[in-house]
């Protein structure tokens, strides 16, 4: 155990204690008891079924920022107030956590994308919502530690009060009965025929040489009787992923289980991990292996994946030191609860004249959720999709005051508002895409979220 630390430089008060097993097994209990219905976030990661990764971060209170569509002001905020990282408080103790909508891609000043129409999704999701948390808890499974942080000097009493509340959690929360969901009808907001027609129009643009590939999406909407935190717990169990998140910010609850990194900056190195190529999981191990082998051998999927890897290299190359961009883990299969994907990893060293916020914008939005060439694909998405994407295919993660960032693409993500929920899913369209197959790919990708919400989706 370490003593409470204080600093005259506005560094936090904190204490590191031994983590109790039930905190590590289900950190959502901590969120439920300490954050309740307030503004806060829970960030987790899974290394596989029933296995959470090293760190969980929980934050609450503090300053909340909501941006309509001012990308320049958002960047100014993210670049403010840099502090050195305290190694004992890795990976995050101060900075900003939240979400940036896909529609911010159309808000770069003096760029032709700024001329695109300003469509909104059904929930009128803002351009970005960020929280600079006052209170932070970091759970470290490797060291079996719990780091309790209050981002203001001299607040020893508040640190001790949080620890006291932590130690009372088990008796209060573990005895709660799990809510049984009532099945609710939900529907696609686009008719199936409209989605198929949208794919055909995209293929016309590909044939004309405007683009090589574009990702088209469709939204699903319905009511749910489920509590948002229970939806999160089930989605985490149904669909173990590198990025799990539960955010209560603005008027929304944001629940996600994303397989795909957008961009990470750590110690001056940038990483992005394009995912392109999807198949449903097999019903047996033999069928699963057969499907994986077929995906690896599919020349269409290989070509599409390579195109998006090249786009990732180009994105990182804009802000990387010359000659440092490298491809790692090329063309790997990663399996999730309902689907499997092809994945690669691109790395580069951040150039001296750039910071992590520049690296974020160089990769935003990801080519894997927009298309190639990216700018023309974004124009076509804006034309063909009937509504704005809102948060879907945007970004969720943290921007540390030490300059590190870790963000994922907001896919496999549910946005809730009161008892309403929206899910959006997409498919990559290329020259020989089969519209029917692409339609059903969106359904396969949505199944884990539909199940967590207790939805029965009606196809029209």
N, C-alpha and C positions, 0 to 999 in steps of 0.2 A: 504493500500500500504506500502511496505517495502522499505527502502533506498537501494541503490546499495551497495553490500558487497564486500570487498577486503580482501586479506590475503597474508602475506609474505611467506606462505607455499605452494605456487602454487595452492591454491584453487581458484575457479572461481570468476569472476566478475558476478553479477547477479542482476536482479530486478524482483519483483513480482507485476503484475498489474492486474486490473480487465479484465476478458476475455469477448470479445464481442460475442454476440450470434452466429453470422455466423461463427466465428472461431470454436466454439464448435460443430456446426451442421455439418460442412464439413471441417475437418482439411486438406484435400487434397488441398484446395485452398491455404493454407499457404505454403505447399510443392511446389506447382506449381509456386508461385510467388517468394519465397525466395531461393529455391534450383534450380528450373528450370531444365536445362539439366546436372547439376553438380552431383558430388558424394554425396549421402545422403540416408536417410531412413525415413520411416513413419511407426510407430507401433501403432496399434489400437486394440480394442477389442469390441465385441458386446455382450450384455446380452440378446438380442432377436431382432426380426425384428424392424428396425427403432430406435433402442435404443443402443447407444454406451455406453461402460462402463466408469469408472471414469477417467482413464488416457489415454492421447495420447502423444506419444513422437516423436518429429521430430528432426533430427540431420543432419548436413552437414559440409563440409570442414574437415580439420584435416588430419590425417595420415591413408592411406589405405595400407592394408597388403594382399598379395595374396600368398597362399601356394600351391605348386604342390601336394606333398603327404607326407610332413615331419611332422608327428604327434607330435614328441618330441619337435620340435621347436615351433609348434603351442601352445603346453601346456606351454612352458616357457614364451611365450608372454602373454598368458591369466593370468598367475600367477604374472605378474609384476605390479609394481606401484599401491600399495594399499593405499587408503585414507579412513578416516572415513566418514560415510554417514552423509550428512547434512540433518537433518529431514525435513527442509523446502523445500528441493529439491528432495524429494522422487517422484518416485521410482528409478530414474536414472539421474545422471548428468555427469558422467565421467566413462570411461571404454571402452569396445569394443562391437560393434553391428555388426551382419553379419550372415553368413551362413557357415555351415560345411557339406560337401558332404557325402552321404552314404558311398562312397568308402573309406573314412578314416577308416572305420571299418576294412579294410584289411591292415592297415599300422601300426599296433602295432609291435614294434621291438621284435625279438626273440619269436614270436608267430606263430603258425602254419598257421594262416590266412594270414600272410605276404607272404606265398608261392603261394597264389591264383593269377591268371592272372590279369594283369592290363588293364582291358577293359575300354573304354571311351564311353560316350554318344555322341549323334550326335553333340552337341555344345562344346564338349571338356571341360566340366566344371571343374574348378580346385578343389583341395582338400578343400580349404576354402578361403573365402574372408571376411575380417574384416575391419571396419572403427572405428578409435578412433576419435569421432567428436570434432571439435573445438567449434562449435555452437550447442546449444540444446534449444529446446522449449518444455516445459511440459504444456499441457492443463489439468486442474483439474476441471472436471464437478461438482464434489460435492461442492467445494469451489468457483466455477466460477472464477478461477484464471488462469493467464497465466504467467509462469515462464520463463524468458529469460536469458540464461546462455551463457557466453563466457569462455571457459576453459583456461584462462590465467589471472593472476592478473593484476589489474590496467587498464583494457580495458573498462572503463566506456563509452567512446564515442561509441565503437562498440555496446555495449548493447543498448544505446539510439538510434543508427542508425537502429538496428533491430526492435525496438519498433516503430520507425517512419515508416518503411516499412510495418509492420503489420497493422498499422492504415490506410494505403492506399489500402489495399487489396480489400475491398468490391466493390468499384466502378470499379476496373479493372477486377476482376475475375467473379463476379456473373452475369454479363451481357453476358458472352460467351454462344454461342449456343452449345448445345450438338451435338457431331458428330453422324450421323446415320450410323451404320455399314453396310458394304456390305458383303453379305453372301459369304464365301470362302470355297472351298472344303478342307478337311483335311483327313488324312488317318492314320490307325494304321500301325506302322512300322513292326509289326509281323502279318502275315496272321492268320486268325482265326484258321485254322487247326493246325498251329504251336503252338498257345497258348493252344489249347485243348490237343495237344500231350505233351506239357510241364507239364500240370496238371497231365496227366496219369503217366508220369515219376516220378513226385513228389509223387504220391500215391504209386508207387512201392517202393520208399525209405521208406515210412511210413509202408507199409506192411512188409518190411524187418527189421523194428525196428530201422532204423537209426535216425528217428525223429518222433515226434508226430504231428507236424504242421509246415508248411512253408508258407510264403507269396510270391506269384509270381506276377510280375507286367508286364505291357506292355506300350510302349510309343506311343504317337500320335504326328503327326507333320503336320504343314501347315503354310501358309502365312496368314497375317491379315492386313487389312487396318486400323485397329483401333490404336489410340494412347495408349501407355501403361498405362498412368494414368487414361484414360477413362475405360480401361479394369479393372483396380483395383476398380474403383468406382462401376462399374456394378457387379463385383464379390462380393464386400462387401454387396451390396443390395440383390443380388440373394441368397447369402449363408451366413447369419449372423453367426459368429463363435467366439469362445473365442480369437482367434488369427487372426488378419488381418495385412498384412505387404506389403509394397511397398519399394523395395530397388533398387537404381541405383548404382551399384558397378561393377568394372571391365568393361567388355564390355556387361554387362547383365542388363536387368530389371527383377526383381523377384517379382512376384505378387502372393499373397496367402491368403487363408481363411481357416486356419487349425483348425479342431475341437479338436486336441489332444496335450496336454502338453507332452513334453519329460521329463524334470526335472526342478523343481524350488527349489532354496535354498533361504530362507528368515530367518534372525535372527537365523541362526544355525540349521534350520529344513529343511529337504528334503521332497519333494513331487513328486510323479509321478502318472499319471491318465491313466491306460490302457483302450483302447477302443478295443473291439472285439465283433463282432456280428452286422450285418448290414441288414437292409431291406429298400426298397424304400418307400417313403411316400405315404399314401393313397390319393385318389382323393377327398374324403369327410372326415369330422370329424369322422363319424361312421366307415368308412373303415380304417382310420388312427388308431383309437383305437383298432380295431380288429387285425390289423397287429402288433401293439405294444404288445398286449396280447399274440399273437402267438409267437413273438420273446422271450418274457419273459418265455414262457412255453416250448421252444424248448430245449430238453435235450442236443442235439449236441452243440448248441450255448452256453449253460451253461457250459458244460464241457470244451469247447475251451476257454471260457472267464476265468474260474477258473485257467486253466493252465497258461494263460498269466498273471493273477494276481499274481500267485505264482512266476512266473519269475520276475515280478516287485518287489516283496518282497525280492527275492534273490539279485537282483541288488542293492537295497537300503541297504540291510543287509551287503553288503561288506564294506560300509563306515559309517554305523550308529553305534551309541553307543549301546552296547549289551542290549537287552531287550526293546528297544524303538520303534521297527517297529510295526506299527498298520495299520489295514485296516479300511477305512471309506467309507461311501457312496457306499456300495457294490451293484453291479448289478442294476444300475439305467438306465432308458431310457432317452436319450437326442435326441431331434429332430432338424433337420436342414432342409434347403429348399427342398432338393431332397431325403434325406435318414434319417434314424434314427439309433442310435447306442446303444449298451450296454456299460456302463461306470462304473468303480470303482476308488477309490482313495487310495493310499498307502503313509504313512508318516513315518519318522524316524528322530531322532536327530543325527546330524553330529558328528562323533567321533572327539576327540581332535587332533588326528594325521592326519586328512584329511582336505582338503579345498573344496570349491565349484567346482573347476575344476576337482578334483578327483571324486566328486559326479556325475559330468556330464559324465565322461568317464565310470563310473561304470554302467550307464544306456544306454550308446550309443553303437550301435543303439538300438532302442526300440524293445522289443520282439514282439510287435504288428505289426511291419513291417518287421520282419525277420523270427522268428519262435522259436520252442523249440525242443530239446536243441538249444541254440542260435548259438554256434560256428558251429555245424554241419549244421544247417539251412543256415548259411552264405556261407558255402562251396557249398551247393547244389544250392543256388541262383546264385552264381558265375558260376557254371557249366551250369545251364539250361537257364538262361537269356542270350540272344545273345549279348547284349551290356552292358556297365556300366550304373548304375543308375544315376550317376551325383548327382545333389542336391536331387532328389526324395528320401524321407524317411530318409534324413539327419536331420539337425537341423537348426533352425533360432531363433534368440533372442538376449538377451544382457547378458554380463558379466560385472557387475558393479565393479568399482574400490573399492567399499566398501565390496566386497566379495559376494554379492547377485547375483543370476542368475535367469533368466526366459527364458526358451527355449521351443519351440514347435517342433513337428515332421513336416518336410516339405512334407506334403501331401496336396491335393487340391491346388497345387502350379503350376503356369505357369512360365516357363523361356522363356524370349524373347531376341532376338538378332536382332537388326534392325527390319525388317518387318517379321521375322520368329518367330515361337513359338513352344514350346514343352510342352506337358502335359503327365504325367505318372500316372497310377493308378494301384492298385493291389487288390488281393483277398487272403484271408487265406484258405489254402488247408489242409484238414484233411482226415482221412481214407475213409469216405463215401461221400466225395465231388462229386458233379455232375459237370463235366467240363463245360457243356453248361451254367449252372446256374452261375458258377464262372466267366465265360466270360462276361455274361451280368451284373454281379455285377460291374465289372470294368467300363462298359459303364454308368451305373447309377451314379457311383461316379464321373465320368467325366462330366456329363451333364451341371452342373453350369458353369464350366470352358469353355466348348465348346460354350455355349451360350454367355458368356462374350466376347469371341474372335470373335464371328460372324461366327462360324464354322458349316459346315454340314459334319459330319464324315462319310466316306465311309467304309463299312464293306466288306472285301474280304475273 
